[in-house]
Amino acid sequence: MQRVYGVKVLSVRSYVEQQKVTRQRPLGRLGLGPLRRPKSKKKMTIEMAEPFVWPEEPKDFSPYVCIPTDDLFSLSFPPVDTLLLSPRERKKVGLPF
């Protein structure tokens, strides 16, 4: 929280919350089937020095814009043959990796 939102955290408590036991109901029958417990959920509670206020939504989303899928094909990738080369052979060919 300190690095992302600039809010000082005083303490952190975490606990695992078990889910209720249920029955698997094959073919939709009520009351029949083996007992099972759904996957537990881990929850955390933090105590902060001051109340948390959500930051305003950015007006300019240009830093978050992804490459459109049409432009992916215009990117240059190394030839497939060079991916199977050893590191020494890659240096001979002049590849950076």
Wavefront OBJ file of the C-alpha trace (Angstrom):
o trace
v 0.000 0.000 0.000
v 2.893 2.343 0.755
v 4.533 1.876 -2.644
v 1.370 1.857 -4.732
v -0.954 4.331 -2.996
v 1.348 6.120 -0.548
v -0.649 5.022 2.524
v 1.246 3.926 5.612
v 0.234 0.468 6.903
v 0.376 -0.138 10.659
v -0.458 -3.855 10.750
v -1.576 -6.717 8.532
v -3.682 -9.682 9.642
v -4.386 -12.640 7.413
v -6.575 -15.663 7.929
v -7.938 -18.588 5.985
v -11.727 -18.794 5.808
v -13.052 -22.318 5.279
v -16.151 -22.735 3.173
v -19.235 -24.637 4.259
v -19.402 -28.364 3.647
v -21.681 -29.187 0.729
v -22.741 -32.290 -1.141
v -21.907 -33.107 -4.704
v -25.237 -33.680 -6.358
v -24.915 -36.090 -9.233
v -27.807 -35.854 -11.677
v -29.428 -33.107 -9.578
v -30.646 -35.385 -6.785
v -31.177 -33.653 -3.468
v -29.434 -34.966 -0.356
v -27.371 -37.570 -2.148
v -23.713 -37.630 -3.043
v -20.364 -37.388 -1.268
v -19.542 -34.546 1.070
v -17.045 -31.964 -0.144
v -15.643 -28.662 1.043
v -15.066 -25.909 -1.532
v -11.612 -24.342 -1.745
v -10.761 -22.091 1.206
v -10.392 -18.336 0.779
v -7.508 -16.348 2.200
v -8.481 -12.921 3.488
v -6.341 -10.058 4.744
v -7.174 -7.041 6.857
v -4.866 -4.058 7.114
v -4.780 -1.235 9.616
v -3.780 2.094 8.080
v -2.463 5.302 9.612
v -5.099 7.323 7.734
v -8.291 6.408 5.864
v -7.849 5.129 2.328
v -9.248 7.274 -0.499
v -9.378 5.838 -4.005
v -7.315 7.904 -6.463
v -9.137 9.752 -9.231
v -9.584 7.998 -12.549
v -6.899 9.129 -15.008
v -8.061 11.374 -17.841
v -5.311 10.235 -20.221
v -5.230 6.457 -20.776
v -2.438 6.520 -23.371
v 0.146 4.910 -20.999
v -2.222 1.962 -20.534
v -3.103 1.362 -24.182
v -2.096 -2.079 -25.461
v -0.875 -2.925 -28.936
v -3.874 -3.718 -31.157
v -3.909 -7.289 -32.417
v -3.589 -6.078 -36.015
v -0.185 -4.566 -35.190
v 1.121 -7.799 -33.658
v 1.756 -9.237 -37.090
v 3.841 -6.239 -38.098
v 6.314 -6.837 -35.229
v 9.577 -8.460 -36.232
v 10.393 -11.789 -34.644
v 13.538 -13.857 -35.155
v 13.239 -16.691 -37.658
v 12.020 -19.981 -36.209
v 15.221 -21.742 -37.282
v 17.298 -19.529 -34.991
v 15.237 -20.422 -31.905
v 16.636 -23.968 -31.985
v 20.266 -22.810 -32.017
v 22.578 -23.045 -29.029
v 23.715 -19.798 -27.364
v 27.115 -19.982 -29.098
v 25.516 -20.433 -32.505
v 23.174 -17.499 -31.804
v 26.194 -15.249 -31.163
v 27.723 -16.333 -34.455
v 24.515 -15.415 -36.293
v 24.382 -12.083 -34.447
v 21.233 -12.537 -32.341
v 21.112 -10.605 -29.045
v 19.740 -13.523 -27.028
l 1 2 3 4 5 6 7 8 9 10 11 12 13 14 15 16 17 18 19 20 21 22 23 24 25 26 27 28 29 30 31 32 33 34 35 36 37 38 39 40 41 42 43 44 45 46 47 48 49 50 51 52 53 54 55 56 57 58 59 60 61 62 63 64 65 66 67 68 69 70 71 72 73 74 75 76 77 78 79 80 81 82 83 84 85 86 87 88 89 90 91 92 93 94 95 96 97
